[in-house]
């Protein structure tokens, strides 16, 4: 889930983006640390800016917290913005309708 860009823009650094990610999840640090397989003391140091979150754990953190704040921060730093496609359901329905039409046409050709 994308985080409001106004919140991302307030992050001064990557640590702030990580903190925002965890805060928005409403999960306790201990819970996040456990799910990441990181010692809770070390995770607290990471969140305070005194340790490093292994790169391979970043995507896992975003998955656990169910938001993309760290990724959005990185994109913003390079002048990029991600956007959600809110109309995916409509696109799926349109694609299914086209597929059904194609299948009917195939059946008519086979029957002829």
Phi, psi and omega in degrees: 000134178284145177265149177306128184299332178298324177290319179297319181296338179279347179289124181280333182205182182296326179296318178298323178292321176295317179298318178299317179304311182290318181299317181293336180286338185063019175268148177286148179308319181300321180294314180296315179301315180299314181294332177277346183075031180244139175305135185296328176295316178294321180296320177298319177295321178300312183293338177271357180087014182250014179206171181244133174279123178304137184306321182292346180269347183298313180293325177295319177300313181297323178293315179297316184277349177060039172205165187248027184309311180298321179292318178298321178299316179297318178298314181299323180298331179258013176077022180248153174227135176270154175220149178274144175264096184291347187258026182296323179298317179295320178295321179296316179297319179296318179295319178295323178295319178295316179299318179296319179296317179297316179297321178296319179295321177298316180297322179294321179294320180293322182290332183281000000 
